[in-house]
């Protein structure tokens, strides 16, 4: 429950005062893959695809378009730095406090949580790289825009990705490298 209530995926919904059902049982997502509607309401995961069906104001849309254009080069560089770890990198309005999050590619894709659960049950799962979404209003993401050193840019990009994975409940392939990377960046 604590991880669900603190999830970066909920930041947008809190800002817009939109109710969200928190499902914390291990099989909830599997169940909801078959039950897409309840009491006339369409059920959608906040951790999959785009935020469809929620109207932004014209000012919010214009601001997002401006940020996407402003961070176009950063997004391209982050995607190059992360390579096959991600299927795409995007600027998002989903986040208000967190620098990054990972989401499934679209609403029909299997989430990373369900992929892990199926793997734990002994099912072989095809690797599905997530989409990394970046919050352009966060100072860590803004730092990427000014970073001139390619190696440091790659380290910062990897760190943002790994933090998003951890926040989503995933495990890192190499936690020792994560700690070394974080320590090196903190030390300056």
DAFEN-V623719 format. One record per residue. N is the residue number from 1. RES is the residue in three letters. D_CENTER is the distance of its C-alpha to the mean C-alpha in Angstrom with 2 decimals. Layout:
# DAFEN-V623719
n: {N/N}
res: {RES/RES}
d_center: {D_CENTER/D_CENTER}
This chain:
# DAFEN-V623719
n: {1/2/3/4/5/6/7/8/9/10/11/12/13/14/15/16/17/18/19/20/21/22/23/24/25/26/27/28/29/30/31/32/33/34/35/36/37/38/39/40/41/42/43/44/45/46/47/48/49/50/51/52/53/54/55/56/57/58/59/60/61/62/63/64/65/66/67/68/69/70/71/72/73/74/75/76/77/78/79/80/81/82/83/84/85/86/87/88/89/90/91/92/93/94/95/96/97/98/99/100/101/102/103/104/105/106/107/108/109/110/111/112/113/114/115/116/117/118/119/120/121/122/123/124/125/126/127/128/129/130/131/132/133/134/135/136/137/138/139/140/141/142/143/144/145/146/147/148/149/150/151/152/153/154/155/156/157/158/159/160/161/162/163/164/165/166/167/168/169/170/171/172/173/174/175/176/177/178/179/180/181/182/183/184/185/186/187/188}
res: {UNK/UNK/UNK/UNK/UNK/UNK/UNK/UNK/UNK/UNK/UNK/UNK/UNK/UNK/UNK/UNK/UNK/UNK/UNK/UNK/UNK/UNK/UNK/UNK/UNK/UNK/UNK/UNK/UNK/UNK/UNK/UNK/UNK/UNK/UNK/UNK/UNK/UNK/UNK/UNK/UNK/UNK/UNK/UNK/UNK/UNK/UNK/UNK/UNK/UNK/UNK/UNK/UNK/UNK/UNK/UNK/UNK/UNK/UNK/UNK/UNK/UNK/UNK/UNK/UNK/UNK/UNK/UNK/UNK/UNK/UNK/UNK/UNK/UNK/UNK/UNK/UNK/UNK/UNK/UNK/UNK/UNK/UNK/UNK/UNK/UNK/UNK/UNK/UNK/UNK/UNK/UNK/UNK/UNK/UNK/UNK/UNK/UNK/UNK/UNK/UNK/UNK/UNK/UNK/UNK/UNK/UNK/UNK/UNK/UNK/UNK/UNK/UNK/UNK/UNK/UNK/UNK/UNK/UNK/UNK/UNK/UNK/UNK/UNK/UNK/UNK/UNK/UNK/UNK/UNK/UNK/UNK/UNK/UNK/UNK/UNK/UNK/UNK/UNK/UNK/UNK/UNK/UNK/UNK/UNK/UNK/UNK/UNK/UNK/UNK/UNK/UNK/UNK/UNK/UNK/UNK/UNK/UNK/UNK/UNK/UNK/UNK/UNK/UNK/UNK/UNK/UNK/UNK/UNK/UNK/UNK/UNK/UNK/UNK/UNK/UNK/UNK/UNK/UNK/UNK/UNK/UNK/UNK/UNK/UNK/UNK/UNK/UNK}
d_center: {18.69/17.87/14.39/13.85/15.45/13.53/9.98/7.82/7.31/11.06/11.63/12.42/14.61/16.40/17.15/18.53/20.28/19.13/19.83/17.37/18.72/17.38/18.14/18.43/20.82/19.87/21.21/19.90/17.28/20.03/22.45/20.38/20.01/23.75/23.93/22.15/24.34/26.14/28.99/28.34/24.67/21.99/19.34/15.74/12.58/10.16/7.34/8.98/9.94/11.08/12.36/15.83/18.91/18.18/20.54/19.85/22.98/24.44/23.86/20.09/20.00/22.17/20.13/16.92/19.12/20.60/17.39/16.26/19.77/19.87/16.79/17.67/19.11/16.34/13.77/16.48/17.21/13.74/13.63/17.17/16.57/13.93/15.97/15.55/12.67/10.38/11.66/10.62/9.29/9.38/10.32/9.15/11.21/8.79/8.84/12.35/12.67/9.67/9.30/5.65/2.28/2.13/4.43/8.12/10.13/12.22/13.76/16.16/14.05/14.09/11.08/10.72/12.65/15.36/15.60/16.33/18.71/20.54/20.90/22.37/24.76/25.96/24.46/23.65/20.32/19.57/16.68/13.78/11.39/7.75/6.46/4.93/4.88/7.56/9.71/13.18/15.01/13.99/16.80/14.95/13.40/16.86/18.51/17.13/19.19/22.29/21.94/24.88/24.85/23.02/22.84/21.40/18.84/17.79/17.75/15.64/13.06/13.17/13.02/9.84/8.28/10.37/9.66/5.94/7.73/10.42/8.87/7.66/11.31/11.57/14.38/14.90/17.52/19.37/19.04/22.18/20.82/17.80/20.42/22.68/20.10/19.21/22.94/23.92/21.59/22.72/26.30/26.00}
